[in-house]
Amino acid sequence: MNNLTAFITLMGSLSIAVERVVEILKGMIPVLAKEGQGNAESVRRAALQILAGVIGALIAYGVQPEIASTLPALSAEKVGWVSYAIVGLLSSGGAGLWNHVLDIVRAMKVSREAAMPK
């Protein structure tokens, strides 16, 4: 349970970092910041999602020791670029999603502790 909580906390932190970097880039690249109509808006949103996934993968690569420590089943040799791409995609889902998941895990922990005999 502790590893799961640590992993979810790490993913929440990565999501916040990805959101901040994407917001900075949107401010620097007007095409990404300006909402369009119809197909142009769909392309803009897709570009932002791809950008967020790439940024998430790059950030995940930068914190590889933390990822490996929260997932003990993965040795350092098993954590490769595919793992960073997956973590990048997960972290690009948004911090709100991961905060909600973390709240669920905390509630599970509290209910499990309440059920333990004293």
Backbone as JSON Lines, residues from 0, in Angstrom:
{"i":0,"aa":"M","n":[0.83,-1.2,0.0],"ca":[0.0,0.0,0.0],"c":[0.87,1.26,0.0]}
{"i":1,"aa":"N","n":[2.0,1.21,0.74],"ca":[2.87,2.37,0.79],"c":[3.47,2.69,-0.57]}
{"i":2,"aa":"N","n":[3.86,1.63,-1.32],"ca":[4.41,1.87,-2.66],"c":[3.36,2.46,-3.58]}
{"i":3,"aa":"L","n":[2.12,2.0,-3.46],"ca":[1.04,2.54,-4.29],"c":[0.81,4.01,-3.97]}
{"i":4,"aa":"T","n":[0.78,4.34,-2.7],"ca":[0.6,5.73,-2.3],"c":[1.75,6.59,-2.8]}
{"i":5,"aa":"A","n":[2.97,6.08,-2.68],"ca":[4.14,6.83,-3.15],"c":[4.08,7.03,-4.66]}
{"i":6,"aa":"F","n":[3.67,5.99,-5.4],"ca":[3.59,6.12,-6.85],"c":[2.52,7.12,-7.26]}
{"i":7,"aa":"I","n":[1.38,7.08,-6.61],"ca":[0.3,8.01,-6.96],"c":[0.7,9.44,-6.6]}
{"i":8,"aa":"T","n":[1.38,9.61,-5.48],"ca":[1.86,10.94,-5.11],"c":[2.86,11.45,-6.14]}
{"i":9,"aa":"L","n":[3.77,10.58,-6.57],"ca":[4.73,10.95,-7.6],"c":[4.02,11.32,-8.9]}
{"i":10,"aa":"M","n":[3.0,10.56,-9.29],"ca":[2.27,10.85,-10.52],"c":[1.52,12.18,-10.41]}
{"i":11,"aa":"G","n":[0.98,12.47,-9.25],"ca":[0.33,13.77,-9.05],"c":[1.31,14.91,-9.2]}
{"i":12,"aa":"S","n":[2.49,14.73,-8.63],"ca":[3.52,15.76,-8.75],"c":[3.96,15.94,-10.2]}
{"i":13,"aa":"L","n":[4.14,14.83,-10.9],"ca":[4.51,14.91,-12.31],"c":[3.42,15.6,-13.13]}
{"i":14,"aa":"S","n":[2.18,15.31,-12.82],"ca":[1.07,15.94,-13.54],"c":[1.07,17.45,-13.35]}
{"i":15,"aa":"I","n":[1.33,17.88,-12.13],"ca":[1.39,19.33,-11.87],"c":[2.54,19.95,-12.65]}
{"i":16,"aa":"A","n":[3.69,19.27,-12.67],"ca":[4.85,19.78,-13.41],"c":[4.54,19.87,-14.9]}
{"i":17,"aa":"V","n":[3.9,18.84,-15.45],"ca":[3.55,18.84,-16.87],"c":[2.59,19.98,-17.17]}
{"i":18,"aa":"E","n":[1.58,20.16,-16.32],"ca":[0.62,21.26,-16.54],"c":[1.32,22.61,-16.56]}
{"i":19,"aa":"R","n":[2.24,22.83,-15.63],"ca":[2.94,24.12,-15.57],"c":[3.79,24.34,-16.81]}
{"i":20,"aa":"V","n":[4.51,23.33,-17.25],"ca":[5.36,23.49,-18.44],"c":[4.51,23.74,-19.67]}
{"i":21,"aa":"V","n":[3.4,23.02,-19.81],"ca":[2.51,23.23,-20.96],"c":[1.94,24.65,-20.93]}
{"i":22,"aa":"E","n":[1.56,25.13,-19.76],"ca":[1.04,26.49,-19.66],"c":[2.09,27.52,-20.04]}
{"i":23,"aa":"I","n":[3.33,27.3,-19.64],"ca":[4.41,28.21,-20.02],"c":[4.59,28.2,-21.53]}
{"i":24,"aa":"L","n":[4.6,27.01,-22.13],"ca":[4.76,26.93,-23.58],"c":[3.58,27.53,-24.33]}
{"i":25,"aa":"K","n":[2.38,27.38,-23.77],"ca":[1.22,28.01,-24.41],"c":[1.37,29.53,-24.4]}
{"i":26,"aa":"G","n":[1.95,30.07,-23.35],"ca":[2.18,31.51,-23.3],"c":[3.24,31.97,-24.28]}
{"i":27,"aa":"M","n":[4.18,31.09,-24.59],"ca":[5.26,31.44,-25.51],"c":[4.89,31.19,-26.98]}
{"i":28,"aa":"I","n":[3.94,30.28,-27.22],"ca":[3.55,29.92,-28.58],"c":[2.08,30.3,-28.76]}
{"i":29,"aa":"P","n":[1.81,31.45,-29.36],"ca":[0.43,31.96,-29.47],"c":[-0.53,31.0,-30.17]}
{"i":30,"aa":"V","n":[-0.06,30.21,-31.12],"ca":[-0.94,29.28,-31.83],"c":[-1.55,28.26,-30.87]}
{"i":31,"aa":"L","n":[-0.78,27.87,-29.86],"ca":[-1.29,26.9,-28.89],"c":[-2.25,27.53,-27.88]}
{"i":32,"aa":"A","n":[-2.09,28.81,-27.62],"ca":[-2.92,29.48,-26.63],"c":[-4.27,29.92,-27.19]}
{"i":33,"aa":"K","n":[-4.3,30.25,-28.48],"ca":[-5.51,30.8,-29.09],"c":[-6.47,29.69,-29.49]}
{"i":34,"aa":"E","n":[-7.67,29.72,-28.89],"ca":[-8.68,28.72,-29.22],"c":[-9.23,28.99,-30.61]}
{"i":35,"aa":"G","n":[-9.44,27.91,-31.35],"ca":[-9.95,28.03,-32.7],"c":[-11.36,27.5,-32.81]}
{"i":36,"aa":"Q","n":[-11.79,27.3,-34.02],"ca":[-13.12,26.78,-34.3],"c":[-13.0,25.51,-35.13]}
{"i":37,"aa":"G","n":[-13.87,24.55,-34.87],"ca":[-13.96,23.35,-35.68],"c":[-12.7,22.52,-35.7]}
{"i":38,"aa":"N","n":[-12.2,22.23,-36.91],"ca":[-11.06,21.36,-37.09],"c":[-9.78,21.97,-36.5]}
{"i":39,"aa":"A","n":[-9.64,23.28,-36.6],"ca":[-8.45,23.95,-36.05],"c":[-8.37,23.74,-34.54]}
{"i":40,"aa":"E","n":[-9.49,23.77,-33.86],"ca":[-9.51,23.55,-32.41],"c":[-9.15,22.11,-32.08]}
{"i":41,"aa":"S","n":[-9.65,21.17,-32.89],"ca":[-9.32,19.76,-32.67],"c":[-7.82,19.52,-32.83]}
{"i":42,"aa":"V","n":[-7.23,20.14,-33.83],"ca":[-5.79,20.0,-34.07],"c":[-5.01,20.63,-32.92]}
{"i":43,"aa":"R","n":[-5.44,21.8,-32.45],"ca":[-4.77,22.47,-31.35],"c":[-4.81,21.61,-30.09]}
{"i":44,"aa":"R","n":[-5.97,21.05,-29.79],"ca":[-6.1,20.2,-28.6],"c":[-5.24,18.95,-28.71]}
{"i":45,"aa":"A","n":[-5.21,18.35,-29.89],"ca":[-4.38,17.16,-30.09],"c":[-2.91,17.51,-29.92]}
{"i":46,"aa":"A","n":[-2.51,18.67,-30.45],"ca":[-1.12,19.11,-30.31],"c":[-0.76,19.32,-28.84]}
{"i":47,"aa":"L","n":[-1.68,19.87,-28.07],"ca":[-1.43,20.08,-26.64],"c":[-1.31,18.75,-25.9]}
{"i":48,"aa":"Q","n":[-2.13,17.77,-26.27],"ca":[-2.05,16.45,-25.63],"c":[-0.73,15.76,-25.96]}
{"i":49,"aa":"I","n":[-0.32,15.85,-27.22],"ca":[0.96,15.26,-27.62],"c":[2.1,15.96,-26.9]}
{"i":50,"aa":"L","n":[2.05,17.28,-26.86],"ca":[3.07,18.05,-26.16],"c":[3.14,17.66,-24.68]}
{"i":51,"aa":"A","n":[1.99,17.52,-24.05],"ca":[1.95,17.13,-22.64],"c":[2.54,15.74,-22.44]}
{"i":52,"aa":"G","n":[2.24,14.81,-23.34],"ca":[2.8,13.46,-23.24],"c":[4.31,13.45,-23.38]}
{"i":53,"aa":"V","n":[4.83,14.23,-24.33],"ca":[6.28,14.31,-24.54],"c":[6.95,14.96,-23.33]}
{"i":54,"aa":"I","n":[6.37,16.04,-22.85],"ca":[6.94,16.71,-21.68],"c":[6.9,15.77,-20.47]}
{"i":55,"aa":"G","n":[5.81,15.05,-20.31],"ca":[5.71,14.1,-19.21],"c":[6.78,13.02,-19.29]}
{"i":56,"aa":"A","n":[7.04,12.52,-20.49],"ca":[8.08,11.5,-20.67],"c":[9.46,12.07,-20.34]}
{"i":57,"aa":"L","n":[9.72,13.3,-20.77],"ca":[11.01,13.92,-20.47],"c":[11.19,14.15,-18.97]}
{"i":58,"aa":"I","n":[10.14,14.6,-18.31],"ca":[10.22,14.8,-16.86],"c":[10.39,13.46,-16.15]}
{"i":59,"aa":"A","n":[9.67,12.43,-16.62],"ca":[9.8,11.1,-16.03],"c":[11.23,10.58,-16.18]}
{"i":60,"aa":"Y","n":[11.84,10.85,-17.33],"ca":[13.23,10.45,-17.53],"c":[14.14,11.17,-16.54]}
{"i":61,"aa":"G","n":[13.81,12.39,-16.23],"ca":[14.62,13.16,-15.28],"c":[14.51,12.69,-13.84]}
{"i":62,"aa":"V","n":[13.41,12.04,-13.51],"ca":[13.22,11.56,-12.13],"c":[13.2,10.03,-12.07]}
{"i":63,"aa":"Q","n":[13.98,9.41,-12.93],"ca":[13.98,7.95,-13.02],"c":[14.3,7.23,-11.72]}
{"i":64,"aa":"P","n":[15.2,7.74,-10.86],"ca":[15.43,7.02,-9.59],"c":[14.19,6.98,-8.7]}
{"i":65,"aa":"E","n":[13.42,8.06,-8.7],"ca":[12.2,8.09,-7.89],"c":[11.16,7.12,-8.43]}
{"i":66,"aa":"I","n":[11.05,7.04,-9.75],"ca":[10.09,6.1,-10.34],"c":[10.48,4.67,-10.0]}
{"i":67,"aa":"A","n":[11.75,4.34,-10.15],"ca":[12.22,2.99,-9.85],"c":[12.04,2.66,-8.37]}
{"i":68,"aa":"S","n":[12.2,3.66,-7.48],"ca":[12.06,3.37,-6.05],"c":[10.6,3.17,-5.64]}
{"i":69,"aa":"T","n":[9.66,3.77,-6.36],"ca":[8.25,3.58,-6.02],"c":[7.68,2.32,-6.64]}
{"i":70,"aa":"L","n":[8.38,1.78,-7.62],"ca":[7.95,0.53,-8.26],"c":[9.06,-0.5,-8.1]}
{"i":71,"aa":"P","n":[9.17,-1.15,-6.93],"ca":[10.29,-2.06,-6.68],"c":[10.32,-3.27,-7.61]}
{"i":72,"aa":"A","n":[9.2,-3.61,-8.23],"ca":[9.18,-4.74,-9.16],"c":[10.0,-4.42,-10.41]}
{"i":73,"aa":"L","n":[10.2,-3.14,-10.68],"ca":[10.99,-2.74,-11.84],"c":[12.41,-2.43,-11.39]}
{"i":74,"aa":"S","n":[13.34,-3.19,-11.87],"ca":[14.74,-2.87,-11.59],"c":[15.17,-1.74,-12.52]}
{"i":75,"aa":"A","n":[16.31,-1.18,-12.27],"ca":[16.81,-0.07,-13.08],"c":[16.97,-0.48,-14.53]}
{"i":76,"aa":"E","n":[17.28,-1.76,-14.78],"ca":[17.46,-2.23,-16.15],"c":[16.12,-2.32,-16.89]}
{"i":77,"aa":"K","n":[15.04,-2.59,-16.17],"ca":[13.73,-2.76,-16.79],"c":[13.03,-1.44,-17.07]}
{"i":78,"aa":"V","n":[13.48,-0.36,-16.44],"ca":[12.86,0.94,-16.65],"c":[13.52,1.57,-17.86]}
{"i":79,"aa":"G","n":[12.86,1.46,-19.01],"ca":[13.41,1.99,-20.25],"c":[12.54,3.09,-20.81]}
{"i":80,"aa":"W","n":[12.77,3.43,-22.06],"ca":[12.06,4.55,-22.67],"c":[10.56,4.28,-22.76]}
{"i":81,"aa":"V","n":[10.16,3.02,-22.91],"ca":[8.73,2.71,-22.97],"c":[8.07,3.05,-21.63]}
{"i":82,"aa":"S","n":[8.77,2.75,-20.54],"ca":[8.24,3.07,-19.22],"c":[8.07,4.57,-19.05]}
{"i":83,"aa":"Y","n":[9.06,5.34,-19.52],"ca":[8.96,6.79,-19.41],"c":[7.84,7.33,-20.28]}
{"i":84,"aa":"A","n":[7.64,6.73,-21.44],"ca":[6.55,7.16,-22.31],"c":[5.2,6.88,-21.64]}
{"i":85,"aa":"I","n":[5.06,5.73,-21.01],"ca":[3.81,5.39,-20.32],"c":[3.57,6.34,-19.14]}
{"i":86,"aa":"V","n":[4.62,6.57,-18.36],"ca":[4.48,7.5,-17.23],"c":[4.18,8.9,-17.74]}
{"i":87,"aa":"G","n":[4.79,9.29,-18.85],"ca":[4.5,10.59,-19.46],"c":[3.06,10.72,-19.87]}
{"i":88,"aa":"L","n":[2.52,9.67,-20.48],"ca":[1.1,9.7,-20.87],"c":[0.19,9.75,-19.65]}
{"i":89,"aa":"L","n":[0.53,8.98,-18.63],"ca":[-0.28,9.01,-17.4],"c":[-0.23,10.39,-16.74]}
{"i":90,"aa":"S","n":[0.95,10.98,-16.72],"ca":[1.07,12.29,-16.06],"c":[0.43,13.4,-16.87]}
{"i":91,"aa":"S","n":[0.24,13.19,-18.17],"ca":[-0.39,14.23,-18.98],"c":[-1.91,14.22,-18.81]}
{"i":92,"aa":"G","n":[-2.43,13.28,-18.05],"ca":[-3.87,13.21,-17.81],"c":[-4.41,14.34,-16.95]}
{"i":93,"aa":"G","n":[-3.54,15.02,-16.25],"ca":[-3.97,16.15,-15.43],"c":[-3.86,15.86,-13.95]}
{"i":94,"aa":"A","n":[-3.5,16.88,-13.21],"ca":[-3.31,16.74,-11.77],"c":[-4.62,16.46,-11.06]}
{"i":95,"aa":"G","n":[-5.72,16.98,-11.57],"ca":[-7.01,16.76,-10.93],"c":[-7.36,15.28,-10.85]}
{"i":96,"aa":"L","n":[-7.07,14.55,-11.91],"ca":[-7.31,13.11,-11.94],"c":[-6.5,12.42,-10.86]}
{"i":97,"aa":"W","n":[-5.21,12.75,-10.77],"ca":[-4.35,12.09,-9.81],"c":[-4.66,12.5,-8.38]}
{"i":98,"aa":"N","n":[-5.09,13.71,-8.17],"ca":[-5.52,14.12,-6.83],"c":[-6.72,13.31,-6.38]}
{"i":99,"aa":"H","n":[-7.66,13.06,-7.31],"ca":[-8.84,12.26,-6.99],"c":[-8.44,10.82,-6.67]}
{"i":100,"aa":"V","n":[-7.52,10.26,-7.45],"ca":[-7.05,8.9,-7.19],"c":[-6.37,8.83,-5.83]}
{"i":101,"aa":"L","n":[-5.57,9.83,-5.51],"ca":[-4.88,9.86,-4.21],"c":[-5.89,9.94,-3.07]}
{"i":102,"aa":"D","n":[-6.96,10.7,-3.24],"ca":[-8.01,10.76,-2.21],"c":[-8.66,9.4,-2.0]}
{"i":103,"aa":"I","n":[-8.87,8.66,-3.07],"ca":[-9.46,7.32,-2.97],"c":[-8.53,6.39,-2.2]}
{"i":104,"aa":"V","n":[-7.23,6.45,-2.5],"ca":[-6.27,5.6,-1.81],"c":[-6.2,5.97,-0.33]}
{"i":105,"aa":"R","n":[-6.24,7.24,-0.01],"ca":[-6.24,7.66,1.4],"c":[-7.48,7.14,2.12]}
{"i":106,"aa":"A","n":[-8.63,7.22,1.47],"ca":[-9.86,6.71,2.08],"c":[-9.77,5.21,2.31]}
{"i":107,"aa":"M","n":[-9.18,4.48,1.37],"ca":[-9.0,3.04,1.54],"c":[-8.09,2.75,2.73]}
{"i":108,"aa":"K","n":[-7.04,3.53,2.87],"ca":[-6.1,3.35,3.99],"c":[-6.79,3.6,5.32]}
{"i":109,"aa":"V","n":[-7.59,4.67,5.39],"ca":[-8.3,5.0,6.63],"c":[-9.3,3.9,6.98]}
{"i":110,"aa":"S","n":[-10.04,3.4,6.0],"ca":[-11.01,2.35,6.28],"c":[-10.31,1.04,6.69]}
{"i":111,"aa":"R","n":[-9.16,0.75,6.11],"ca":[-8.42,-0.44,6.47],"c":[-7.89,-0.32,7.9]}
{"i":112,"aa":"E","n":[-7.39,0.86,8.26],"ca":[-6.91,1.07,9.63],"c":[-8.05,0.99,10.64]}
{"i":113,"aa":"A","n":[-9.23,1.48,10.27],"ca":[-10.39,1.42,11.17],"c":[-10.86,-0.02,11.37]}
{"i":114,"aa":"A","n":[-10.67,-0.86,10.37],"ca":[-11.13,-2.24,10.46],"c":[-10.17,-3.13,11.25]}
{"i":115,"aa":"M","n":[-8.95,-2.67,11.46],"ca":[-7.96,-3.48,12.2],"c":[-8.34,-3.56,13.67]}
{"i":116,"aa":"P","n":[-8.2,-4.75,14.25],"ca":[-8.48,-4.87,15.7],"c":[-7.4,-4.15,16.5]}
{"i":117,"aa":"K","n":[-7.82,-3.6,17.61],"ca":[-6.87,-2.85,18.46],"c":[-6.4,-3.68,19.6]}
